[in-house]
Amino acid sequence: MSLPAPNLDDRRFQDLVDDAKRLVQQRCPEWTDHNVSDPGVTLIETFAYMVDQLIYRLNRVPDRNYVKFLDLIGVEMFPPTAAAAEVTFWLSAPQPETLPIPSGTEVATVRTEVEEAVTFTTTRDLAIVPCSVTDLASSVSDGPVVHHPEAVVGDAGFYCFDREPKPGDTLLVGLSNAVPSCAVALRFEGRIEGVGVDPRNPPIVWEAWDGSRWVGCEVDHDDTGGLNRPGDIVLHVPAGHITSLLERQRAGWLRCRVVPTEPGQPAYTRSPEVTRLSAYTIGGTVEALHAETVTGELIGQSEAVPGQRFPLKRQPVVPGATPITLECSDGEGWQEWTAVHHFAASTATDRHFTLDKIAGEVQFGPAVREPDGSLRQYGAIPPKGATLRVRAYWTGGGKRGNVTRGSIRVLKSSIPYITRVENRRAASGGIDGETIENAKIRGPLLLHTRSQAVTAEDYEHLAREAAPEIARVRCVPAGGANDAGWVRVLIVPAAADDELGRLRFEQLVPSEESLAKIAGYLDERRTIGARVVVEPPVYQGVTVVARLRARPRANPEALRTAALAALYGYFHPITGGPEGRGWPFGRPVLAGEVYGVLQRLEAVELVEDARLYPADPVRRERGDPADRLQLEPGALVFSYEHQVQVRQT
């Protein structure tokens, strides 16, 4: 079976003749004889026949030729991007010495009978640093700091906060070493009674000092129930944690601070009393990419001619933690060559090269003949016989790397004292490489924009060009009366949902690195006087509370799961909406849509009730039921804790 030929123009002979006759009526109304016997109509049919033959041949242009045409206008297909995940390495027991986790350590998901393992590689070195408590202190609101050295050795206890705790009361813990990116266990002993709070949601936060400000720590688990009983609290300390002088004592400082309660959240009525507090390091967290590192690959020897090409052994090449560097050896040492996007600004002495990430091919600069007959060399040429090697590059990537939380559990590199690994959050950012079909659409846009942002479509196209890893982009005008000339570019990052299609709200906030990269790229291409703001869109939380009647012999629990998946899938900002391409920006949400989504489920006999609520995912609040939720231009929906009840017939 032959491959289907692309139908670039579906007009045929008679369509061309009819179009021409309609134009004759508009342009030459005095020409009234359109019969086939008229000589003018004969000429029209002759040209229509010739154009029909051209269209026939054009429709048989294969994709390879089309790609070459795109190359001529400077279109390059976007390579895949690698998903990133924060991977935690847990120790089998606390260690007396620092345990290094080298960059390039490989971890993976579990291989099954139907799926291959997905491999991730750490992007930087991680040091799991041991620690102990060297100082303890407390303060009441903005009062003086009181040190408690007796509690460090367990001779006497002290109250963490005021006798009746209030917001601002603080417990300070000084560690012997800074523990950046480490997991630290704080062991509370003695009479620990923080009376009054909900053990699952106490009004306290843990923070670490980075030398200039307090940064929040993630609580992995809390055996104390909010400082209500003896036990361990495991904290994930941020990467900026340092040893510094604070309150006349040098240590790696952590603190526990009482915060105002939220509506319905109980507060402390009595301060916890600590007799002894100790600390030890039990793990560390580092970023890993869904890609494999290839280091020191020899790609060939130079022939000292312009435009040389050298293929890499692995492709495609994905963006990694460091830029790709080429090294050239002429027998006296290795010289570094820098990757550039093009050779337009390269001179004959610049050691530049370009890299085709899709094909995995290194190319050196060409020589172009000038009008006066001389040759101009763009970029230097390695000397004849010089050995070329790529120091390191990353290969892999794609959507397959967007694995769910807890999927990464296999340590492929042998490291002593590491008992297990895990990803506490879902991996995100993995996007497949661009298809030819999408490149065909992008080609005319490139000719239209000429790398200059004028229209809203230009800003959207250039933002995707700057950061192919983003999922969606939308350009809207600024809404204020004094915002003339301001342009808002809204960025939605790629994010992996769970088995029900749920997303965490923080997954929809793009990284500062992506925002800065897009902003810098657009700033170079905006029109004079235009001001560009790159930011995430406003998200309107949506909660659906529904009651269903199941068909006879249907499984109620399976129907409930299917209903939740349908709701999370429909109100999904990236893959939801009526067309399944993401919820349209600014489109309102109607209560009637909920009935349609649920009634389509096979096991549903009747949707007895379905109510739509506005929700605030940040404050964790739900508003009053509404028939219609109006969204601002540029806003998106976000599903927040849908609830479904199923009744058997």
C-alpha positions in Angstrom: 0.0 0.0 0.0 1.5 3.4 -1.1 1.7 6.3 1.3 -1.2 8.8 1.0 -0.2 11.9 -0.9 -0.9 15.2 0.9 -3.8 17.1 -0.6 -2.4 20.7 -0.6 -5.1 22.1 -2.9 -8.4 20.3 -3.4 -9.6 22.4 -6.3 -10.1 20.6 -9.6 -10.6 21.6 -13.3 -14.3 22.6 -13.0 -13.7 24.5 -9.7 -11.0 26.6 -11.4 -13.3 27.3 -14.4 -16.2 28.3 -12.1 -13.9 30.6 -10.1 -12.6 32.3 -13.2 -16.2 32.9 -14.5 -17.2 34.4 -11.2 -14.3 36.8 -11.5 -15.3 37.7 -15.0 -18.7 38.7 -13.9 -17.1 41.0 -11.2 -14.3 42.5 -13.2 -15.8 42.5 -16.8 -19.6 42.7 -16.5 -19.8 43.5 -20.2 -18.6 40.0 -21.0 -21.9 38.1 -21.0 -21.3 35.1 -23.2 -20.0 32.4 -21.0 -20.8 29.4 -23.3 -18.1 26.9 -24.1 -18.2 28.1 -27.7 -16.9 31.5 -26.7 -13.1 31.9 -27.4 -12.5 33.6 -24.0 -14.1 30.6 -22.2 -11.8 28.4 -24.3 -8.8 30.3 -22.9 -10.2 30.0 -19.4 -10.5 26.3 -19.7 -7.0 26.0 -21.2 -5.5 27.8 -18.3 -7.7 25.8 -15.8 -6.4 22.6 -17.4 -2.8 23.7 -17.0 -3.3 24.8 -13.3 -5.1 21.5 -12.6 -2.0 19.7 -13.8 0.2 21.8 -11.5 -2.0 21.2 -8.5 -1.9 17.5 -9.3 1.9 17.5 -9.2 2.0 19.7 -6.2 -0.2 17.3 -4.3 2.4 14.6 -4.8 5.2 16.5 -3.2 6.4 14.2 -0.4 7.1 15.3 3.1 10.9 15.1 2.6 10.7 17.8 -0.2 8.3 19.8 1.9 10.8 19.8 4.8 13.5 21.0 2.4 11.2 23.8 1.4 10.8 24.7 5.0 14.6 24.6 5.5 14.9 27.3 2.8 12.8 29.7 4.8 14.5 28.9 8.1 12.0 26.6 9.7 13.5 24.1 12.1 11.4 21.4 13.8 11.3 21.7 17.6 13.0 18.8 19.3 11.3 16.9 22.2 11.8 18.3 25.7 12.6 16.1 28.7 10.3 15.8 31.7 11.8 16.9 35.0 11.2 15.4 38.4 12.5 16.0 41.9 13.9 12.7 43.1 14.6 12.0 46.7 17.3 9.6 47.8 16.6 8.1 51.2 19.3 6.7 53.4 19.2 3.3 55.1 20.4 5.0 58.3 21.9 8.4 59.3 25.6 8.6 58.2 28.5 10.2 60.1 30.1 11.6 56.9 28.7 13.5 53.9 27.4 11.1 51.2 27.8 12.4 47.6 25.3 11.6 44.9 27.1 12.3 41.7 25.6 14.1 38.7 24.5 11.6 36.1 23.1 9.1 38.6 20.3 7.1 36.9 16.9 6.2 38.4 13.9 4.7 36.7 10.4 3.5 36.9 9.5 -0.1 37.4 9.6 -2.2 34.3 6.4 -4.2 33.6 5.4 -6.8 31.1 3.7 -4.2 28.9 5.8 -1.1 29.5 9.5 -0.4 29.4 11.2 1.4 32.3 11.4 5.2 32.0 14.9 6.4 32.9 15.8 9.7 34.6 19.3 11.1 35.1 20.3 13.6 37.8 21.5 17.0 36.5 23.8 18.1 39.3 25.8 16.7 42.3 23.9 16.2 45.6 25.6 16.1 49.0 23.7 14.5 51.8 25.2 16.3 54.8 25.0 15.0 58.3 23.7 17.3 61.0 22.8 17.6 64.7 21.1 20.2 66.9 23.6 22.8 68.4 21.2 25.5 69.5 17.5 25.9 70.4 15.7 29.2 70.9 12.2 30.6 71.0 10.6 34.0 70.8 7.1 35.4 71.5 5.7 37.5 68.7 8.3 40.2 68.1 9.9 39.8 71.5 13.5 38.9 72.3 14.9 35.5 71.4 15.6 33.3 74.4 18.1 30.4 74.0 17.6 27.0 75.6 20.9 25.2 75.7 19.7 22.8 78.4 17.1 21.3 76.0 19.9 20.4 73.5 21.3 17.9 76.0 17.9 17.0 77.5 18.5 18.5 81.0 15.4 20.7 81.0 12.4 21.5 78.9 10.9 24.7 77.5 7.8 26.0 75.9 8.1 26.4 72.1 5.7 29.3 72.0 3.8 31.6 74.4 1.8 29.8 77.1 -1.2 30.6 74.9 0.3 30.6 71.4 -0.5 33.4 69.0 0.6 34.2 65.4 4.3 35.2 65.2 5.5 32.9 68.0 8.6 31.1 66.8 10.7 28.1 67.6 14.3 28.3 66.3 16.5 25.2 65.6 20.2 25.6 65.0 21.9 22.8 63.1 25.6 22.0 63.1 25.7 22.2 59.3 23.8 23.7 56.5 21.7 21.0 54.8 20.6 22.3 51.4 18.3 20.0 49.4 18.4 17.5 52.3 15.7 15.7 54.2 16.1 16.3 57.9 14.3 14.5 60.7 13.6 16.5 63.9 13.0 14.2 66.8 10.9 15.7 69.6 11.0 14.0 73.0 9.4 14.6 76.4 6.0 16.1 77.2 4.8 17.4 73.8 1.3 18.8 74.1 0.1 21.4 71.7 -3.4 21.4 72.9 -6.3 22.5 70.7 -5.2 22.0 67.1 -6.2 19.6 64.5 -3.2 17.2 64.3 -3.7 16.9 60.5 -3.7 20.6 59.9 -1.9 22.6 62.6 -1.5 26.4 62.1 2.3 26.3 61.9 4.9 26.5 59.1 8.5 25.3 58.9 11.1 27.6 57.2 14.8 27.6 56.5 17.2 30.6 56.5 19.0 31.2 53.2 21.1 34.2 54.4 18.6 36.9 53.4 15.1 35.5 54.0 13.1 32.6 55.4 12.1 30.1 52.8 9.4 27.5 53.3 10.2 23.8 54.0 8.0 21.0 52.8 6.8 18.7 55.5 7.2 15.1 54.4 5.4 13.6 57.4 4.7 14.6 61.0 4.5 11.9 63.6 3.9 14.5 66.3 0.5 15.4 65.0 1.3 19.2 65.1 3.5 19.0 68.2 1.0 17.1 70.2 3.1 14.0 71.1 6.7 12.7 70.8 7.8 11.7 67.4 9.7 12.8 64.2 9.0 15.6 61.8 10.7 15.1 58.4 11.4 18.4 56.5 12.7 18.9 53.0 15.1 21.8 53.3 15.3 24.2 50.3 18.5 24.4 48.2 19.5 27.8 49.4 20.0 26.8 53.0 23.3 28.1 54.4 25.2 28.4 57.7 24.9 31.9 59.0 25.2 34.1 62.1 21.7 34.6 63.5 20.9 35.8 67.1 24.7 35.8 67.9 24.9 32.1 67.0 26.3 30.5 63.8 24.3 27.5 62.6 22.1 26.2 59.9 18.9 27.7 61.1 15.4 26.3 60.8 12.3 27.7 62.5 8.7 26.7 63.2 6.3 29.7 63.2 2.7 30.0 64.3 0.5 31.5 61.6 -3.1 32.8 61.7 -5.7 30.2 61.4 -8.0 29.8 58.4 -11.8 29.7 58.8 -12.8 26.5 60.5 -9.2 25.7 61.6 -8.7 25.3 65.3 -5.8 27.2 67.0 -3.4 26.2 69.8 -4.8 26.7 73.3 -1.6 25.7 75.0 2.0 25.7 73.9 3.9 22.5 73.3 6.6 21.8 75.9 9.8 20.2 74.6 12.2 18.3 76.8 14.7 17.3 74.2 15.1 17.9 70.4 17.6 16.1 68.1 18.1 16.1 64.4 19.7 13.9 61.8 19.8 13.8 58.0 18.0 10.9 56.3 18.0 11.8 52.6 18.3 14.4 49.9 16.5 15.7 46.8 17.9 16.6 43.4 16.4 17.3 39.9 16.5 14.5 37.3 15.6 14.7 33.6 14.0 12.0 31.5 17.1 11.8 29.3 20.4 9.9 29.1 23.8 11.6 29.1 26.3 10.9 26.4 29.8 12.1 27.3 33.0 12.4 25.4 31.6 11.1 22.0 34.1 11.3 19.1 32.3 12.4 16.0 35.1 12.3 13.4 38.1 14.2 12.0 38.0 17.5 10.1 38.7 17.7 6.4 39.2 21.5 6.6 36.4 22.3 4.1 33.5 24.7 4.7 30.1 23.3 5.7 31.3 20.0 7.1 28.6 17.9 8.8 29.1 15.2 11.5 26.3 13.0 12.8 25.9 12.1 16.5 25.3 8.5 17.4 22.2 9.3 19.5 19.3 11.5 18.5 17.2 13.5 19.1 19.1 15.9 21.3 17.1 17.5 24.1 17.9 20.7 26.0 19.9 19.7 29.1 21.3 21.4 32.2 24.3 22.8 30.4 24.8 24.0 26.8 26.4 21.6 24.4 30.1 22.2 23.8 32.2 20.8 21.0 35.9 20.2 21.5 38.6 20.1 18.7 42.1 18.6 19.2 44.9 19.5 16.8 47.5 17.5 18.8 48.4 20.3 21.2 45.3 20.3 23.3 41.5 20.6 23.2 39.8 23.9 22.0 36.2 24.7 22.8 33.7 25.5 20.1 30.4 27.2 20.9 27.0 26.3 19.5 25.1 29.1 17.8 21.6 29.3 16.3 23.0 30.5 12.9 26.1 31.8 11.3 24.8 35.2 10.3 27.0 37.1 12.8 30.0 34.6 12.7 33.3 35.7 11.3 36.1 33.5 9.9 37.8 33.4 13.3 34.8 32.6 15.5 34.8 28.9 16.7 31.1 28.4 16.1 29.0 25.4 15.0 25.2 24.7 14.7 23.4 21.6 16.0 20.4 20.1 14.3 18.7 18.6 17.5 16.2 16.5 15.6 18.7 14.8 13.2 21.5 14.9 15.8 24.0 16.6 13.4 26.9 19.0 14.0 27.6 21.5 11.1 30.3 24.0 10.6 30.0 27.4 8.8 29.7 27.7 5.0 31.7 29.8 2.6 29.6 32.2 0.5 30.8 33.8 -2.7 30.4 37.6 -2.6 29.4 39.8 -5.6 33.0 40.7 -6.2 33.9 37.1 -6.6 35.6 36.7 -3.2 34.7 34.0 -0.7 33.4 34.9 2.7 33.7 32.3 5.4 31.0 32.3 8.1 32.6 30.7 11.2 36.0 29.1 11.6 36.9 25.7 10.1 38.7 23.1 12.2 42.2 22.3 10.8 42.7 19.2 8.6 42.9 16.0 10.6 41.7 17.5 13.9 39.8 15.2 16.1 36.3 16.4 17.1 34.3 15.3 20.1 31.2 16.5 21.9 31.8 16.9 25.6 28.3 15.9 26.7 24.8 16.0 25.4 21.3 14.7 26.5 19.1 12.4 24.4 15.6 11.2 25.1 12.6 13.3 26.2 9.0 13.2 25.2 5.6 12.9 26.9 6.5 9.4 28.1 8.5 11.0 30.8 5.5 12.7 32.5 5.2 9.9 35.1 3.0 10.1 38.1 3.9 10.7 41.7 5.8 7.8 43.3 6.6 6.1 39.9 10.3 6.5 40.1 11.4 3.7 42.5 14.5 2.0 40.9 18.1 3.1 41.5 20.0 2.0 38.5 23.4 3.3 39.7 24.8 1.5 42.7 25.3 3.9 45.7 26.0 2.6 49.2 23.7 3.4 52.1 20.8 4.4 49.7 17.8 2.3 50.5 15.2 3.7 48.1 14.4 6.6 45.8 11.1 8.3 45.0 9.6 11.2 43.2 7.3 13.1 45.6 5.6 14.9 42.7 4.6 13.9 39.2 7.3 14.6 36.5 6.3 17.4 34.2 7.5 19.3 31.1 7.9 16.3 28.7 6.7 17.1 25.2 7.1 15.1 22.1 9.1 16.5 19.1 7.3 18.6 16.6 5.5 16.8 13.8 5.8 17.7 10.1 2.1 18.6 10.0 2.7 21.3 12.7 5.8 22.5 11.0 3.8 23.0 7.8 1.4 25.2 9.7 4.2 27.1 11.3 6.0 27.8 8.0 3.6 30.4 6.7 3.5 32.0 10.2 7.3 32.4 10.1 7.0 34.2 6.7 4.3 36.4 8.2 6.1 37.4 11.4 9.7 37.6 10.1 10.7 37.2 13.8 8.9 40.4 14.7 6.0 40.6 17.1 3.2 42.8 15.8 -0.1 40.9 16.1 -1.3 38.7 18.9 -0.6 35.6 16.8 3.0 36.8 16.4 3.5 37.0 20.1 2.0 33.5 20.6 4.1 32.0 17.8 7.4 33.6 19.0 6.6 32.5 22.6 6.3 28.9 21.5 9.5 29.3 19.5 11.4 30.5 22.6 10.1 27.8 24.9 8.7 24.7 23.0 8.2 23.0 26.4 5.1 25.0 27.3 1.7 23.5 26.8 -0.4 26.6 25.8 0.2 30.3 25.2 -2.3 33.1 24.7 -1.8 36.8 24.0 -4.3 39.3 25.3 -4.3 43.1 25.6 -3.9 44.5 29.1 -7.3 45.4 30.6 -6.6 48.7 32.4 -7.4 52.1 31.0 -3.8 53.2 31.6 -2.4 50.1 30.0 -2.2 51.3 26.4 0.7 49.6 24.6 0.9 46.8 27.1 0.6 43.2 26.0 0.0 40.2 28.2 1.4 36.8 27.1 -0.2 34.1 29.2 1.8 30.9 29.6 0.5 27.5 30.7 3.2 24.9 31.4 3.1 21.3 30.5 1.9 19.2 33.5 1.2 15.6 34.1 -2.1 14.7 35.8 -2.9 11.5 37.8 -5.2 8.6 36.8 -8.3 10.7 37.3 -7.0 13.7 35.3 -6.4 15.8 38.4 -3.7 18.5 38.5 -2.2 20.3 41.5 -2.6 24.0 41.3 1.2 24.6 41.6 1.7 22.5 38.5 0.0 25.2 36.4 2.5 27.9 37.5 5.3 28.2 35.0 8.9 28.3 36.2 10.7 31.6 36.6 13.3 30.3 34.1 10.7 29.7 31.4 9.0 33.1 32.0 12.4 34.9 31.9 13.4 33.1 28.7 10.2 34.0 26.9 10.2 37.6 28.1 13.8 38.1 26.9 13.0 36.5 23.5 9.9 38.7 23.0 11.6 41.8 24.2 14.1 41.6 21.4 11.3 41.2 18.8 8.5 43.6 20.0 7.6 46.8 18.2 8.9 50.1 19.6 6.7 51.3 22.4 5.1 47.9 23.1 5.5 46.6 26.7 5.3 42.9 27.2 4.2 41.1 30.4 4.8 37.3 30.5 2.8 35.6 33.3 0.5 32.7 34.0 -3.3 33.2 33.3 -5.9 33.7 36.0 -7.4 30.4 37.0 -11.1 30.1 38.1 -11.6 27.2 40.4 -14.6 25.0 39.6 -16.2 22.4 41.9 -19.0 20.1 40.7 -21.2 18.3 43.3 -23.3 15.6 41.5 -25.7 12.8 42.4 -26.1 10.0 39.9 -28.4 7.0 39.6 -26.6 3.9 38.2 -28.0 1.4 35.7 -29.0 -2.0 37.0 -26.0 -4.3 37.7 -23.6 -1.4 37.3 -20.7 -1.1 39.7 -21.3 2.1 41.8 -17.7 2.6 42.8 -16.5 2.2 39.2 -19.2 4.7 38.0 -18.1 7.2 40.6 -14.5 6.9 39.5 -15.5 7.2 35.8 -17.6 10.3 36.6 -14.8 12.0 38.5 -12.4 11.3 35.6 -15.0 12.7 33.1 -15.3 15.9 35.1 -11.6 16.4 35.7 -11.0 15.6 32.0 -13.6 18.1 30.7 -12.7 21.0 33.0 -9.0 20.5 32.3 -7.0 23.6 31.4 -4.6 21.8 29.1 -6.5 18.9 27.5 -10.1 19.6 28.3 -12.9 21.7 26.8 -15.5 20.8 24.2 -12.8 20.0 21.6 -10.3 18.3 23.9 -7.5 20.8 23.2 -7.7 22.6 26.5 -10.4 24.8 28.0 -10.8 27.9 25.7 -9.4 31.0 27.3 -12.2 33.2 28.7 -15.0 30.7 27.9 -17.7 30.7 30.6 -18.7 27.5 32.4 -22.4 26.5 32.3 -24.1 24.2 34.7 -25.9 22.5 31.8 -22.5 21.2 30.5 -22.1 19.2 33.7 -25.3 17.2 32.9 -24.1 16.5 29.4 -20.7 15.3 30.5 -22.2 12.9 33.1 -25.1 11.7 31.1 -22.7 10.4 28.4 -21.3 7.8 30.8 -22.5 4.3 29.8 -23.4 3.2 33.4 -25.5 6.4 34.2 -29.2 5.9 34.3 -30.0 9.4 35.4 -28.2 12.5 36.6 -30.4 13.4 39.5 -28.6 16.6 40.5 -25.5 18.5 39.5 -24.4 21.8 41.0 -21.7 24.1 40.0 -19.6 26.1 42.5 -16.9 28.7 42.1 -13.8 27.7 44.1 -10.6 29.3 45.3 -7.8 26.6 45.2 -5.4 28.9 47.0 -7.6 29.6 50.0 -9.3 26.2 49.7 -12.7 27.9 49.8 -15.9 27.2 47.8 -18.5 29.8 46.9 -22.3 29.7 46.4 -23.8 27.5 43.7 -24.2 29.2 40.3 -25.7 28.3 36.9 -23.0 30.2 35.1 -19.4 31.1 36.0 -18.1 34.0 33.9 -14.4 34.0 33.1 -12.3 37.0 32.4 -10.6 37.2 29.0 -7.5 35.1 29.2 -8.7 33.1 32.2 -8.9 29.3 32.4 -10.8 26.8 34.6 -9.2 24.6 37.2 -11.0 21.6 38.7 -11.0 21.7 42.5 -12.2 18.6 44.4 -15.3 17.4 42.5 -17.7 15.3 44.5 -19.9 12.6 43.1 -22.4 10.4 44.9 -23.8 7.3 43.1 -27.1 5.6 44.0 -27.9 2.1 42.8 -31.2 1.6 41.0 
